[in-house]
Amino acid sequence: MTILVDKHNLYNTFKVECFNELESSINNTSPSMTEYYLDDLANSSDESMLHLNKTNVEQSILLDNYYIYLDYSQNVFLEINKDMDDELETGSLW
């Protein structure tokens, strides 16, 4: 699922001013908080799912199940790749 997100909300969430500072801020944030913030941004986005032409990507940040792309038009896209296996697994009692 690829979503166009408001870059200002993304930058404010991680307290950065540009895309270049985003990766270091994410690396300094705990993984669970990063996942929470990105899921929250995806859920609050008013935009529908869009097709991202990856040939227009200027920069990208690759995280575990998340990809953040900046295209040449300065639009920021969030791609979420959650595996179905993760959703179907149950925790062990032992």
PyMOL Python script that loads the backbone (N, CA, C, O; Angstrom):
from pymol import cmd

cmd.read_pdbstr("""\
ATOM      1  N   MET A   1       0.846  -1.159   0.000  1.00  0.00           N
ATOM      2  CA  MET A   1       0.000   0.000   0.000  1.00  0.00           C
ATOM      3  C   MET A   1       0.901   1.235   0.000  1.00  0.00           C
ATOM      4  O   MET A   1       1.781   1.365   0.851  1.00  0.00           O
ATOM      5  N   THR A   2       0.682   2.132  -0.946  1.00  0.00           N
ATOM      6  CA  THR A   2       1.461   3.361  -1.050  1.00  0.00           C
ATOM      7  C   THR A   2       0.536   4.548  -0.854  1.00  0.00           C
ATOM      8  O   THR A   2      -0.512   4.649  -1.492  1.00  0.00           O
ATOM      9  N   ILE A   3       0.933   5.441   0.032  1.00  0.00           N
ATOM     10  CA  ILE A   3       0.099   6.576   0.400  1.00  0.00           C
ATOM     11  C   ILE A   3       0.910   7.860   0.257  1.00  0.00           C
ATOM     12  O   ILE A   3       2.073   7.925   0.657  1.00  0.00           O
ATOM     13  N   LEU A   4       0.284   8.871  -0.315  1.00  0.00           N
ATOM     14  CA  LEU A   4       0.881  10.201  -0.338  1.00  0.00           C
ATOM     15  C   LEU A   4       0.603  10.842   1.012  1.00  0.00           C
ATOM     16  O   LEU A   4      -0.556  11.008   1.393  1.00  0.00           O
ATOM     17  N   VAL A   5       1.650  11.203   1.735  1.00  0.00           N
ATOM     18  CA  VAL A   5       1.473  11.790   3.067  1.00  0.00           C
ATOM     19  C   VAL A   5       1.848  13.265   3.031  1.00  0.00           C
ATOM     20  O   VAL A   5       2.622  13.708   2.182  1.00  0.00           O
ATOM     21  N   ASP A   6       1.293  14.000   3.956  1.00  0.00           N
ATOM     22  CA  ASP A   6       1.623  15.409   4.093  1.00  0.00           C
ATOM     23  C   ASP A   6       3.031  15.502   4.675  1.00  0.00           C
ATOM     24  O   ASP A   6       3.265  15.105   5.816  1.00  0.00           O
ATOM     25  N   LYS A   7       3.956  16.025   3.891  1.00  0.00           N
ATOM     26  CA  LYS A   7       5.352  16.042   4.335  1.00  0.00           C
ATOM     27  C   LYS A   7       5.555  16.923   5.561  1.00  0.00           C
ATOM     28  O   LYS A   7       6.453  16.669   6.364  1.00  0.00           O
ATOM     29  N   HIS A   8       4.733  17.952   5.712  1.00  0.00           N
ATOM     30  CA  HIS A   8       4.873  18.818   6.880  1.00  0.00           C
ATOM     31  C   HIS A   8       4.503  18.071   8.164  1.00  0.00           C
ATOM     32  O   HIS A   8       5.150  18.242   9.197  1.00  0.00           O
ATOM     33  N   ASN A   9       3.461  17.247   8.090  1.00  0.00           N
ATOM     34  CA  ASN A   9       3.104  16.417   9.247  1.00  0.00           C
ATOM     35  C   ASN A   9       4.210  15.411   9.560  1.00  0.00           C
ATOM     36  O   ASN A   9       4.546  15.186  10.722  1.00  0.00           O
ATOM     37  N   LEU A  10       4.763  14.821   8.528  1.00  0.00           N
ATOM     38  CA  LEU A  10       5.854  13.864   8.714  1.00  0.00           C
ATOM     39  C   LEU A  10       7.065  14.542   9.344  1.00  0.00           C
ATOM     40  O   LEU A  10       7.652  14.018  10.291  1.00  0.00           O
ATOM     41  N   TYR A  11       7.434  15.692   8.825  1.00  0.00           N
ATOM     42  CA  TYR A  11       8.595  16.409   9.355  1.00  0.00           C
ATOM     43  C   TYR A  11       8.345  16.865  10.791  1.00  0.00           C
ATOM     44  O   TYR A  11       9.243  16.785  11.630  1.00  0.00           O
ATOM     45  N   ASN A  12       7.134  17.342  11.081  1.00  0.00           N
ATOM     46  CA  ASN A  12       6.822  17.771  12.441  1.00  0.00           C
ATOM     47  C   ASN A  12       6.814  16.602  13.415  1.00  0.00           C
ATOM     48  O   ASN A  12       7.225  16.746  14.566  1.00  0.00           O
ATOM     49  N   THR A  13       6.349  15.450  12.957  1.00  0.00           N
ATOM     50  CA  THR A  13       6.306  14.266  13.812  1.00  0.00           C
ATOM     51  C   THR A  13       7.707  13.873  14.275  1.00  0.00           C
ATOM     52  O   THR A  13       7.908  13.531  15.440  1.00  0.00           O
ATOM     53  N   PHE A  14       8.665  13.924  13.366  1.00  0.00           N
ATOM     54  CA  PHE A  14      10.032  13.527  13.702  1.00  0.00           C
ATOM     55  C   PHE A  14      10.930  14.721  14.012  1.00  0.00           C
ATOM     56  O   PHE A  14      12.141  14.567  14.170  1.00  0.00           O
ATOM     57  N   LYS A  15      10.335  15.914  14.100  1.00  0.00           N
ATOM     58  CA  LYS A  15      11.049  17.141  14.488  1.00  0.00           C
ATOM     59  C   LYS A  15      12.246  17.435  13.592  1.00  0.00           C
ATOM     60  O   LYS A  15      13.353  17.691  14.064  1.00  0.00           O
ATOM     61  N   VAL A  16      11.993  17.392  12.287  1.00  0.00           N
ATOM     62  CA  VAL A  16      13.021  17.735  11.302  1.00  0.00           C
ATOM     63  C   VAL A  16      12.466  18.803  10.366  1.00  0.00           C
ATOM     64  O   VAL A  16      11.267  19.085  10.362  1.00  0.00           O
ATOM     65  N   GLU A  17      13.360  19.391   9.574  1.00  0.00           N
ATOM     66  CA  GLU A  17      12.937  20.438   8.655  1.00  0.00           C
ATOM     67  C   GLU A  17      13.025  20.035   7.188  1.00  0.00           C
ATOM     68  O   GLU A  17      12.485  20.720   6.320  1.00  0.00           O
ATOM     69  N   CYS A  18      13.703  18.928   6.912  1.00  0.00           N
ATOM     70  CA  CYS A  18      13.812  18.488   5.526  1.00  0.00           C
ATOM     71  C   CYS A  18      13.971  16.962   5.472  1.00  0.00           C
ATOM     72  O   CYS A  18      14.197  16.307   6.490  1.00  0.00           O
ATOM     73  N   PHE A  19      13.849  16.429   4.280  1.00  0.00           N
ATOM     74  CA  PHE A  19      13.915  14.985   4.091  1.00  0.00           C
ATOM     75  C   PHE A  19      15.297  14.436   4.446  1.00  0.00           C
ATOM     76  O   PHE A  19      15.416  13.310   4.929  1.00  0.00           O
ATOM     77  N   ASN A  20      16.330  15.224   4.208  1.00  0.00           N
ATOM     78  CA  ASN A  20      17.699  14.762   4.488  1.00  0.00           C
ATOM     79  C   ASN A  20      17.938  14.491   5.966  1.00  0.00           C
ATOM     80  O   ASN A  20      18.768  13.649   6.310  1.00  0.00           O
ATOM     81  N   GLU A  21      17.230  15.183   6.840  1.00  0.00           N
ATOM     82  CA  GLU A  21      17.392  14.999   8.282  1.00  0.00           C
ATOM     83  C   GLU A  21      16.519  13.868   8.830  1.00  0.00           C
ATOM     84  O   GLU A  21      16.695  13.437   9.970  1.00  0.00           O
ATOM     85  N   LEU A  22      15.590  13.399   8.021  1.00  0.00           N
ATOM     86  CA  LEU A  22      14.593  12.432   8.484  1.00  0.00           C
ATOM     87  C   LEU A  22      15.196  11.098   8.909  1.00  0.00           C
ATOM     88  O   LEU A  22      14.823  10.557   9.950  1.00  0.00           O
ATOM     89  N   GLU A  23      16.105  10.572   8.132  1.00  0.00           N
ATOM     90  CA  GLU A  23      16.673   9.254   8.444  1.00  0.00           C
ATOM     91  C   GLU A  23      17.409   9.243   9.776  1.00  0.00           C
ATOM     92  O   GLU A  23      17.266   8.295  10.549  1.00  0.00           O
ATOM     93  N   SER A  24      18.187  10.270  10.059  1.00  0.00           N
ATOM     94  CA  SER A  24      18.907  10.291  11.340  1.00  0.00           C
ATOM     95  C   SER A  24      17.939  10.432  12.507  1.00  0.00           C
ATOM     96  O   SER A  24      18.167   9.856  13.572  1.00  0.00           O
ATOM     97  N   SER A  25      16.866  11.187  12.321  1.00  0.00           N
ATOM     98  CA  SER A  25      15.865  11.314  13.380  1.00  0.00           C
ATOM     99  C   SER A  25      15.157   9.984  13.626  1.00  0.00           C
ATOM    100  O   SER A  25      14.903   9.614  14.772  1.00  0.00           O
ATOM    101  N   ILE A  26      14.840   9.272  12.555  1.00  0.00           N
ATOM    102  CA  ILE A  26      14.197   7.961  12.685  1.00  0.00           C
ATOM    103  C   ILE A  26      15.131   6.979  13.378  1.00  0.00           C
ATOM    104  O   ILE A  26      14.691   6.180  14.205  1.00  0.00           O
ATOM    105  N   ASN A  27      16.413   7.035  13.048  1.00  0.00           N
ATOM    106  CA  ASN A  27      17.385   6.135  13.680  1.00  0.00           C
ATOM    107  C   ASN A  27      17.549   6.410  15.167  1.00  0.00           C
ATOM    108  O   ASN A  27      17.923   5.516  15.926  1.00  0.00           O
ATOM    109  N   ASN A  28      17.274   7.639  15.588  1.00  0.00           N
ATOM    110  CA  ASN A  28      17.375   7.992  17.002  1.00  0.00           C
ATOM    111  C   ASN A  28      16.074   7.776  17.763  1.00  0.00           C
ATOM    112  O   ASN A  28      16.021   8.010  18.970  1.00  0.00           O
ATOM    113  N   THR A  29      15.030   7.336  17.080  1.00  0.00           N
ATOM    114  CA  THR A  29      13.735   7.063  17.692  1.00  0.00           C
ATOM    115  C   THR A  29      13.593   5.559  17.847  1.00  0.00           C
ATOM    116  O   THR A  29      14.054   4.801  16.994  1.00  0.00           O
ATOM    117  N   SER A  30      12.967   5.128  18.912  1.00  0.00           N
ATOM    118  CA  SER A  30      12.799   3.686  19.114  1.00  0.00           C
ATOM    119  C   SER A  30      11.963   3.092  17.981  1.00  0.00           C
ATOM    120  O   SER A  30      11.069   3.761  17.462  1.00  0.00           O
ATOM    121  N   PRO A  31      12.239   1.855  17.592  1.00  0.00           N
ATOM    122  CA  PRO A  31      11.502   1.230  16.488  1.00  0.00           C
ATOM    123  C   PRO A  31       9.996   1.172  16.715  1.00  0.00           C
ATOM    124  O   PRO A  31       9.225   1.355  15.774  1.00  0.00           O
ATOM    125  N   SER A  32       9.570   0.923  17.939  1.00  0.00           N
ATOM    126  CA  SER A  32       8.126   0.840  18.194  1.00  0.00           C
ATOM    127  C   SER A  32       7.463   2.204  18.043  1.00  0.00           C
ATOM    128  O   SER A  32       6.333   2.287  17.562  1.00  0.00           O
ATOM    129  N   MET A  33       8.141   3.270  18.444  1.00  0.00           N
ATOM    130  CA  MET A  33       7.586   4.611  18.276  1.00  0.00           C
ATOM    131  C   MET A  33       7.573   5.010  16.800  1.00  0.00           C
ATOM    132  O   MET A  33       6.625   5.643  16.334  1.00  0.00           O
ATOM    133  N   THR A  34       8.615   4.644  16.073  1.00  0.00           N
ATOM    134  CA  THR A  34       8.657   4.933  14.645  1.00  0.00           C
ATOM    135  C   THR A  34       7.500   4.245  13.936  1.00  0.00           C
ATOM    136  O   THR A  34       6.827   4.854  13.104  1.00  0.00           O
ATOM    137  N   GLU A  35       7.268   2.986  14.260  1.00  0.00           N
ATOM    138  CA  GLU A  35       6.160   2.248  13.655  1.00  0.00           C
ATOM    139  C   GLU A  35       4.822   2.884  14.020  1.00  0.00           C
ATOM    140  O   GLU A  35       3.937   3.006  13.173  1.00  0.00           O
ATOM    141  N   TYR A  36       4.679   3.283  15.264  1.00  0.00           N
ATOM    142  CA  TYR A  36       3.441   3.938  15.705  1.00  0.00           C
ATOM    143  C   TYR A  36       3.217   5.238  14.936  1.00  0.00           C
ATOM    144  O   TYR A  36       2.114   5.483  14.447  1.00  0.00           O
ATOM    145  N   TYR A  37       4.247   6.071  14.824  1.00  0.00           N
ATOM    146  CA  TYR A  37       4.127   7.347  14.119  1.00  0.00           C
ATOM    147  C   TYR A  37       3.780   7.139  12.648  1.00  0.00           C
ATOM    148  O   TYR A  37       2.916   7.834  12.112  1.00  0.00           O
ATOM    149  N   LEU A  38       4.441   6.194  11.994  1.00  0.00           N
ATOM    150  CA  LEU A  38       4.191   5.969  10.568  1.00  0.00           C
ATOM    151  C   LEU A  38       2.799   5.381  10.335  1.00  0.00           C
ATOM    152  O   LEU A  38       2.122   5.755   9.377  1.00  0.00           O
ATOM    153  N   ASP A  39       2.371   4.468  11.203  1.00  0.00           N
ATOM    154  CA  ASP A  39       1.006   3.936  11.084  1.00  0.00           C
ATOM    155  C   ASP A  39      -0.024   5.033  11.305  1.00  0.00           C
ATOM    156  O   ASP A  39      -1.040   5.086  10.611  1.00  0.00           O
ATOM    157  N   ASP A  40       0.237   5.904  12.264  1.00  0.00           N
ATOM    158  CA  ASP A  40      -0.673   7.012  12.537  1.00  0.00           C
ATOM    159  C   ASP A  40      -0.760   7.958  11.341  1.00  0.00           C
ATOM    160  O   ASP A  40      -1.849   8.407  10.983  1.00  0.00           O
ATOM    161  N   LEU A  41       0.380   8.261  10.725  1.00  0.00           N
ATOM    162  CA  LEU A  41       0.382   9.111   9.533  1.00  0.00           C
ATOM    163  C   LEU A  41      -0.376   8.452   8.387  1.00  0.00           C
ATOM    164  O   LEU A  41      -1.100   9.123   7.652  1.00  0.00           O
ATOM    165  N   ALA A  42      -0.213   7.153   8.234  1.00  0.00           N
ATOM    166  CA  ALA A  42      -0.912   6.437   7.161  1.00  0.00           C
ATOM    167  C   ALA A  42      -2.415   6.432   7.405  1.00  0.00           C
ATOM    168  O   ALA A  42      -3.195   6.594   6.466  1.00  0.00           O
ATOM    169  N   ASN A  43      -2.827   6.251   8.648  1.00  0.00           N
ATOM    170  CA  ASN A  43      -4.256   6.207   8.971  1.00  0.00           C
ATOM    171  C   ASN A  43      -4.908   7.577   8.899  1.00  0.00           C
ATOM    172  O   ASN A  43      -6.096   7.679   8.593  1.00  0.00           O
ATOM    173  N   SER A  44      -4.155   8.627   9.174  1.00  0.00           N
ATOM    174  CA  SER A  44      -4.731   9.964   9.175  1.00  0.00           C
ATOM    175  C   SER A  44      -4.645  10.647   7.815  1.00  0.00           C
ATOM    176  O   SER A  44      -5.152  11.755   7.643  1.00  0.00           O
ATOM    177  N   SER A  45      -4.011   9.998   6.858  1.00  0.00           N
ATOM    178  CA  SER A  45      -3.865  10.595   5.543  1.00  0.00           C
ATOM    179  C   SER A  45      -5.208  10.651   4.829  1.00  0.00           C
ATOM    180  O   SER A  45      -5.949   9.668   4.794  1.00  0.00           O
ATOM    181  N   ASP A  46      -5.511  11.814   4.263  1.00  0.00           N
ATOM    182  CA  ASP A  46      -6.748  11.986   3.503  1.00  0.00           C
ATOM    183  C   ASP A  46      -6.618  11.456   2.087  1.00  0.00           C
ATOM    184  O   ASP A  46      -7.614  11.289   1.384  1.00  0.00           O
ATOM    185  N   GLU A  47      -5.413  11.197   1.680  1.00  0.00           N
ATOM    186  CA  GLU A  47      -5.171  10.749   0.316  1.00  0.00           C
ATOM    187  C   GLU A  47      -5.481   9.258   0.172  1.00  0.00           C
ATOM    188  O   GLU A  47      -5.313   8.476   1.108  1.00  0.00           O
ATOM    189  N   SER A  48      -5.922   8.903  -0.986  1.00  0.00           N
ATOM    190  CA  SER A  48      -6.155   7.489  -1.261  1.00  0.00           C
ATOM    191  C   SER A  48      -4.843   6.845  -1.691  1.00  0.00           C
ATOM    192  O   SER A  48      -3.836   7.527  -1.884  1.00  0.00           O
ATOM    193  N   MET A  49      -4.867   5.539  -1.837  1.00  0.00           N
ATOM    194  CA  MET A  49      -3.680   4.837  -2.279  1.00  0.00           C
ATOM    195  C   MET A  49      -3.346   5.281  -3.697  1.00  0.00           C
ATOM    196  O   MET A  49      -4.235   5.405  -4.539  1.00  0.00           O
ATOM    197  N   LEU A  50      -2.091   5.516  -3.954  1.00  0.00           N
ATOM    198  CA  LEU A  50      -1.648   5.998  -5.247  1.00  0.00           C
ATOM    199  C   LEU A  50      -0.594   5.077  -5.813  1.00  0.00           C
ATOM    200  O   LEU A  50       0.090   4.355  -5.088  1.00  0.00           O
ATOM    201  N   HIS A  51      -0.481   5.122  -7.121  1.00  0.00           N
ATOM    202  CA  HIS A  51       0.600   4.390  -7.774  1.00  0.00           C
ATOM    203  C   HIS A  51       1.809   5.309  -7.822  1.00  0.00           C
ATOM    204  O   HIS A  51       1.754   6.399  -8.393  1.00  0.00           O
ATOM    205  N   LEU A  52       2.877   4.867  -7.228  1.00  0.00           N
ATOM    206  CA  LEU A  52       4.115   5.641  -7.222  1.00  0.00           C
ATOM    207  C   LEU A  52       4.993   5.147  -8.358  1.00  0.00           C
ATOM    208  O   LEU A  52       5.320   3.964  -8.441  1.00  0.00           O
ATOM    209  N   ASN A  53       5.362   6.056  -9.215  1.00  0.00           N
ATOM    210  CA  ASN A  53       6.291   5.732 -10.282  1.00  0.00           C
ATOM    211  C   ASN A  53       7.700   5.818  -9.693  1.00  0.00           C
ATOM    212  O   ASN A  53       8.221   6.910  -9.466  1.00  0.00           O
ATOM    213  N   LYS A  54       8.298   4.681  -9.455  1.00  0.00           N
ATOM    214  CA  LYS A  54       9.579   4.644  -8.743  1.00  0.00           C
ATOM    215  C   LYS A  54      10.737   5.197  -9.568  1.00  0.00           C
ATOM    216  O   LYS A  54      11.834   5.386  -9.041  1.00  0.00           O
ATOM    217  N   THR A  55      10.508   5.458 -10.847  1.00  0.00           N
ATOM    218  CA  THR A  55      11.560   6.115 -11.627  1.00  0.00           C
ATOM    219  C   THR A  55      11.646   7.601 -11.302  1.00  0.00           C
ATOM    220  O   THR A  55      12.626   8.260 -11.649  1.00  0.00           O
ATOM    221  N   ASN A  56      10.611   8.132 -10.632  1.00  0.00           N
ATOM    222  CA  ASN A  56      10.602   9.540 -10.238  1.00  0.00           C
ATOM    223  C   ASN A  56      11.066   9.753  -8.800  1.00  0.00           C
ATOM    224  O   ASN A  56      10.938  10.857  -8.271  1.00  0.00           O
ATOM    225  N   VAL A  57      11.593   8.734  -8.174  1.00  0.00           N
ATOM    226  CA  VAL A  57      12.035   8.846  -6.788  1.00  0.00           C
ATOM    227  C   VAL A  57      13.415   9.490  -6.741  1.00  0.00           C
ATOM    228  O   VAL A  57      14.357   9.042  -7.396  1.00  0.00           O
ATOM    229  N   GLU A  58      13.505  10.545  -5.955  1.00  0.00           N
ATOM    230  CA  GLU A  58      14.771  11.238  -5.789  1.00  0.00           C
ATOM    231  C   GLU A  58      15.571  10.653  -4.633  1.00  0.00           C
ATOM    232  O   GLU A  58      16.770  10.409  -4.766  1.00  0.00           O
ATOM    233  N   GLN A  59      14.904  10.425  -3.488  1.00  0.00           N
ATOM    234  CA  GLN A  59      15.546   9.859  -2.310  1.00  0.00           C
ATOM    235  C   GLN A  59      14.589   8.872  -1.669  1.00  0.00           C
ATOM    236  O   GLN A  59      13.374   8.957  -1.850  1.00  0.00           O
ATOM    237  N   SER A  60      15.148   7.936  -0.921  1.00  0.00           N
ATOM    238  CA  SER A  60      14.304   6.978  -0.216  1.00  0.00           C
ATOM    239  C   SER A  60      14.950   6.593   1.111  1.00  0.00           C
ATOM    240  O   SER A  60      16.167   6.649   1.287  1.00  0.00           O
ATOM    241  N   ILE A  61      14.081   6.202   2.028  1.00  0.00           N
ATOM    242  CA  ILE A  61      14.514   5.688   3.326  1.00  0.00           C
ATOM    243  C   ILE A  61      13.848   4.334   3.482  1.00  0.00           C
ATOM    244  O   ILE A  61      12.625   4.221   3.397  1.00  0.00           O
ATOM    245  N   LEU A  62      14.644   3.320   3.707  1.00  0.00           N
ATOM    246  CA  LEU A  62      14.129   1.970   3.839  1.00  0.00           C
ATOM    247  C   LEU A  62      14.168   1.554   5.300  1.00  0.00           C
ATOM    248  O   LEU A  62      15.226   1.554   5.931  1.00  0.00           O
ATOM    249  N   LEU A  63      13.014   1.204   5.825  1.00  0.00           N
ATOM    250  CA  LEU A  63      12.901   0.706   7.186  1.00  0.00           C
ATOM    251  C   LEU A  63      12.407  -0.728   7.108  1.00  0.00           C
ATOM    252  O   LEU A  63      12.285  -1.271   6.010  1.00  0.00           O
ATOM    253  N   ASP A  64      12.126  -1.339   8.212  1.00  0.00           N
ATOM    254  CA  ASP A  64      11.731  -2.743   8.240  1.00  0.00           C
ATOM    255  C   ASP A  64      10.571  -3.042   7.292  1.00  0.00           C
ATOM    256  O   ASP A  64      10.766  -3.726   6.287  1.00  0.00           O
ATOM    257  N   ASN A  65       9.393  -2.555   7.583  1.00  0.00           N
ATOM    258  CA  ASN A  65       8.216  -2.774   6.734  1.00  0.00           C
ATOM    259  C   ASN A  65       7.746  -1.497   6.064  1.00  0.00           C
ATOM    260  O   ASN A  65       6.657  -1.467   5.490  1.00  0.00           O
ATOM    261  N   TYR A  66       8.533  -0.461   6.127  1.00  0.00           N
ATOM    262  CA  TYR A  66       8.143   0.842   5.621  1.00  0.00           C
ATOM    263  C   TYR A  66       9.204   1.379   4.667  1.00  0.00           C
ATOM    264  O   TYR A  66      10.403   1.197   4.873  1.00  0.00           O
ATOM    265  N   TYR A  67       8.735   2.034   3.637  1.00  0.00           N
ATOM    266  CA  TYR A  67       9.600   2.733   2.707  1.00  0.00           C
ATOM    267  C   TYR A  67       9.068   4.152   2.603  1.00  0.00           C
ATOM    268  O   TYR A  67       7.870   4.353   2.404  1.00  0.00           O
ATOM    269  N   ILE A  68       9.938   5.124   2.735  1.00  0.00           N
ATOM    270  CA  ILE A  68       9.554   6.522   2.593  1.00  0.00           C
ATOM    271  C   ILE A  68      10.289   7.056   1.368  1.00  0.00           C
ATOM    272  O   ILE A  68      11.514   6.976   1.275  1.00  0.00           O
ATOM    273  N   TYR A  69       9.521   7.599   0.436  1.00  0.00           N
ATOM    274  CA  TYR A  69      10.084   8.086  -0.816  1.00  0.00           C
ATOM    275  C   TYR A  69       9.839   9.581  -0.965  1.00  0.00           C
ATOM    276  O   TYR A  69       8.779  10.088  -0.598  1.00  0.00           O
ATOM    277  N   LEU A  70      10.818  10.270  -1.501  1.00  0.00           N
ATOM    278  CA  LEU A  70      10.681  11.661  -1.895  1.00  0.00           C
ATOM    279  C   LEU A  70      10.858  11.695  -3.403  1.00  0.00           C
ATOM    280  O   LEU A  70      11.896  11.281  -3.919  1.00  0.00           O
ATOM    281  N   ASP A  71       9.837  12.191  -4.118  1.00  0.00           N
ATOM    282  CA  ASP A  71       9.973  12.244  -5.572  1.00  0.00           C
ATOM    283  C   ASP A  71      10.516  13.603  -6.009  1.00  0.00           C
ATOM    284  O   ASP A  71      10.734  14.492  -5.185  1.00  0.00           O
ATOM    285  N   TYR A  72      10.729  13.749  -7.306  1.00  0.00           N
ATOM    286  CA  TYR A  72      11.315  14.983  -7.821  1.00  0.00           C
ATOM    287  C   TYR A  72      10.381  16.176  -7.686  1.00  0.00           C
ATOM    288  O   TYR A  72      10.829  17.318  -7.792  1.00  0.00           O
ATOM    289  N   SER A  73       9.103  15.940  -7.457  1.00  0.00           N
ATOM    290  CA  SER A  73       8.141  17.022  -7.228  1.00  0.00           C
ATOM    291  C   SER A  73       8.038  17.390  -5.753  1.00  0.00           C
ATOM    292  O   SER A  73       7.182  18.186  -5.365  1.00  0.00           O
ATOM    293  N   GLN A  74       8.910  16.809  -4.932  1.00  0.00           N
ATOM    294  CA  GLN A  74       8.956  17.039  -3.485  1.00  0.00           C
ATOM    295  C   GLN A  74       7.732  16.481  -2.760  1.00  0.00           C
ATOM    296  O   GLN A  74       7.386  16.955  -1.677  1.00  0.00           O
ATOM    297  N   ASN A  75       7.077  15.484  -3.343  1.00  0.00           N
ATOM    298  CA  ASN A  75       5.995  14.765  -2.670  1.00  0.00           C
ATOM    299  C   ASN A  75       6.595  13.616  -1.878  1.00  0.00           C
ATOM    300  O   ASN A  75       7.568  12.997  -2.308  1.00  0.00           O
ATOM    301  N   VAL A  76       6.018  13.335  -0.731  1.00  0.00           N
ATOM    302  CA  VAL A  76       6.510  12.253   0.123  1.00  0.00           C
ATOM    303  C   VAL A  76       5.474  11.130   0.126  1.00  0.00           C
ATOM    304  O   VAL A  76       4.291  11.358   0.378  1.00  0.00           O
ATOM    305  N   PHE A  77       5.939   9.922  -0.158  1.00  0.00           N
ATOM    306  CA  PHE A  77       5.094   8.742  -0.188  1.00  0.00           C
ATOM    307  C   PHE A  77       5.531   7.776   0.896  1.00  0.00           C
ATOM    308  O   PHE A  77       6.720   7.638   1.184  1.00  0.00           O
ATOM    309  N   LEU A  78       4.566   7.118   1.486  1.00  0.00           N
ATOM    310  CA  LEU A  78       4.820   6.084   2.482  1.00  0.00           C
ATOM    311  C   LEU A  78       4.292   4.774   1.935  1.00  0.00           C
ATOM    312  O   LEU A  78       3.109   4.655   1.614  1.00  0.00           O
ATOM    313  N   GLU A  79       5.170   3.796   1.830  1.00  0.00           N
ATOM    314  CA  GLU A  79       4.776   2.466   1.364  1.00  0.00           C
ATOM    315  C   GLU A  79       4.890   1.505   2.543  1.00  0.00           C
ATOM    316  O   GLU A  79       5.926   1.421   3.201  1.00  0.00           O
ATOM    317  N   ILE A  80       3.810   0.792   2.789  1.00  0.00           N
ATOM    318  CA  ILE A  80       3.770  -0.160   3.903  1.00  0.00           C
ATOM    319  C   ILE A  80       3.718  -1.561   3.317  1.00  0.00           C
ATOM    320  O   ILE A  80       2.824  -1.882   2.534  1.00  0.00           O
ATOM    321  N   ASN A  81       4.675  -2.391   3.696  1.00  0.00           N
ATOM    322  CA  ASN A  81       4.759  -3.773   3.219  1.00  0.00           C
ATOM    323  C   ASN A  81       4.708  -4.711   4.407  1.00  0.00           C
ATOM    324  O   ASN A  81       5.740  -5.216   4.849  1.00  0.00           O
ATOM    325  N   LYS A  82       3.539  -4.942   4.915  1.00  0.00           N
ATOM    326  CA  LYS A  82       3.401  -5.885   6.026  1.00  0.00           C
ATOM    327  C   LYS A  82       3.076  -7.251   5.432  1.00  0.00           C
ATOM    328  O   LYS A  82       2.123  -7.407   4.668  1.00  0.00           O
ATOM    329  N   ASP A  83       3.881  -8.220   5.796  1.00  0.00           N
ATOM    330  CA  ASP A  83       3.694  -9.577   5.295  1.00  0.00           C
ATOM    331  C   ASP A  83       2.459 -10.206   5.921  1.00  0.00           C
ATOM    332  O   ASP A  83       2.140  -9.966   7.085  1.00  0.00           O
ATOM    333  N   MET A  84       1.781 -11.006   5.132  1.00  0.00           N
ATOM    334  CA  MET A  84       0.618 -11.733   5.642  1.00  0.00           C
ATOM    335  C   MET A  84       1.040 -12.748   6.693  1.00  0.00           C
ATOM    336  O   MET A  84       0.253 -13.066   7.585  1.00  0.00           O
ATOM    337  N   ASP A  85       2.262 -13.265   6.612  1.00  0.00           N
ATOM    338  CA  ASP A  85       2.721 -14.248   7.587  1.00  0.00           C
ATOM    339  C   ASP A  85       2.738 -13.658   8.995  1.00  0.00           C
ATOM    340  O   ASP A  85       2.413 -14.338   9.968  1.00  0.00           O
ATOM    341  N   ASP A  86       3.122 -12.377   9.093  1.00  0.00           N
ATOM    342  CA  ASP A  86       3.164 -11.726  10.404  1.00  0.00           C
ATOM    343  C   ASP A  86       1.773 -11.616  11.013  1.00  0.00           C
ATOM    344  O   ASP A  86       1.617 -11.741  12.228  1.00  0.00           O
ATOM    345  N   GLU A  87       0.764 -11.385  10.181  1.00  0.00           N
ATOM    346  CA  GLU A  87      -0.591 -11.238  10.683  1.00  0.00           C
ATOM    347  C   GLU A  87      -1.221 -12.563  11.053  1.00  0.00           C
ATOM    348  O   GLU A  87      -2.131 -12.604  11.882  1.00  0.00           O
ATOM    349  N   LEU A  88      -0.756 -13.648  10.456  1.00  0.00           N
ATOM    350  CA  LEU A  88      -1.361 -14.952  10.688  1.00  0.00           C
ATOM    351  C   LEU A  88      -0.689 -15.724  11.821  1.00  0.00           C
ATOM    352  O   LEU A  88      -1.243 -16.706  12.314  1.00  0.00           O
ATOM    353  N   GLU A  89       0.483 -15.291  12.231  1.00  0.00           N
ATOM    354  CA  GLU A  89       1.184 -15.999  13.293  1.00  0.00           C
ATOM    355  C   GLU A  89       0.540 -15.699  14.638  1.00  0.00           C
ATOM    356  O   GLU A  89       0.049 -14.598  14.884  1.00  0.00           O
ATOM    357  N   THR A  90       0.555 -16.694  15.486  1.00  0.00           N
ATOM    358  CA  THR A  90       0.068 -16.500  16.852  1.00  0.00           C
ATOM    359  C   THR A  90       1.242 -16.680  17.805  1.00  0.00           C
ATOM    360  O   THR A  90       2.186 -17.418  17.523  1.00  0.00           O
ATOM    361  N   GLY A  91       1.164 -16.012  18.903  1.00  0.00           N
ATOM    362  CA  GLY A  91       2.230 -16.112  19.885  1.00  0.00           C
ATOM    363  C   GLY A  91       2.216 -17.443  20.586  1.00  0.00           C
ATOM    364  O   GLY A  91       1.163 -18.061  20.742  1.00  0.00           O
ATOM    365  N   SER A  92       3.358 -17.880  21.001  1.00  0.00           N
ATOM    366  CA  SER A  92       3.488 -19.135  21.715  1.00  0.00           C
ATOM    367  C   SER A  92       3.240 -18.895  23.190  1.00  0.00           C
ATOM    368  O   SER A  92       3.563 -17.835  23.726  1.00  0.00           O
ATOM    369  N   LEU A  93       2.669 -19.882  23.830  1.00  0.00           N
ATOM    370  CA  LEU A  93       2.449 -19.809  25.260  1.00  0.00           C
ATOM    371  C   LEU A  93       3.663 -20.269  26.049  1.00  0.00           C
ATOM    372  O   LEU A  93       3.702 -20.103  27.268  1.00  0.00           O
ATOM    373  N   TRP A  94       4.644 -20.837  25.387  1.00  0.00           N
ATOM    374  CA  TRP A  94       5.807 -21.379  26.081  1.00  0.00           C
ATOM    375  C   TRP A  94       7.006 -20.528  25.909  1.00  0.00           C
ATOM    376  O   TRP A  94       8.072 -20.849  26.434  1.00  0.00           O
TER     377      TRP A  94
END
""", "prot")
cmd.dss("prot")
cmd.show_as("cartoon", "prot")
cmd.util.cbc("prot")
cmd.orient("prot")
